[in-house]
Amino acid sequence: MATEAQISKSSKTPKFSTRVVRRCWRCGRKRGYMRDFELCRICFRELANRGELPGIRKASW
């Protein structure tokens, strides 16, 4: 989990647009981030397994 200082630092507007750090809104993780859901892969999986993300279901074939 990211510290409050890291989260607040990444929320500021950067000097250059390539320095934007996108973070998960639940845990603050920056790696494994999915833009469509604004979640990291871990939080995405937890919410999807619980059925809390509309339109997402576990694949089976």
C-alpha positions in Angstrom: 0.0 0.0 0.0 1.3 3.4 -0.9 2.0 6.0 1.8 -0.1 9.2 2.1 2.9 11.2 0.9 3.3 9.2 -2.3 -0.4 9.4 -3.0 -0.5 13.2 -2.5 2.7 13.7 -4.6 1.2 11.8 -7.5 -2.0 13.8 -7.4 -0.2 17.0 -8.1 0.1 18.2 -11.7 3.5 17.3 -13.0 5.9 19.6 -14.9 5.8 17.3 -17.9 2.8 15.2 -19.1 4.8 12.0 -19.3 5.4 12.1 -15.5 1.8 11.5 -14.7 1.5 8.7 -12.1 -1.8 6.9 -12.2 -2.7 5.1 -9.0 -5.4 2.6 -7.9 -8.2 4.5 -6.0 -8.5 1.7 -3.4 -4.9 0.9 -2.4 -2.7 3.5 -4.1 -0.7 1.0 -6.1 0.9 2.4 -9.3 2.1 -0.9 -10.9 -0.4 -3.1 -12.7 -2.9 -0.3 -13.2 -5.9 -0.6 -15.5 -7.1 2.7 -16.9 -10.5 1.5 -17.8 -11.4 0.7 -14.2 -8.9 3.0 -12.4 -7.8 -0.1 -10.3 -4.7 -2.1 -9.9 -4.8 -5.8 -11.0 -5.1 -7.0 -7.4 -8.1 -4.9 -6.5 -9.7 -5.6 -9.9 -9.5 -9.3 -9.2 -10.9 -9.0 -5.7 -13.9 -6.9 -6.9 -14.5 -9.0 -10.0 -14.6 -12.2 -7.9 -17.1 -10.7 -5.5 -19.2 -9.5 -8.4 -19.0 -5.9 -7.6 -17.8 -4.8 -11.1 -20.8 -4.6 -13.5 -20.3 -6.4 -16.8 -17.2 -8.4 -15.6 -17.4 -12.2 -15.1 -14.8 -14.9 -14.8 -13.9 -16.5 -18.1 -14.5 -20.2 -18.6 -14.0 -22.3 -21.7 
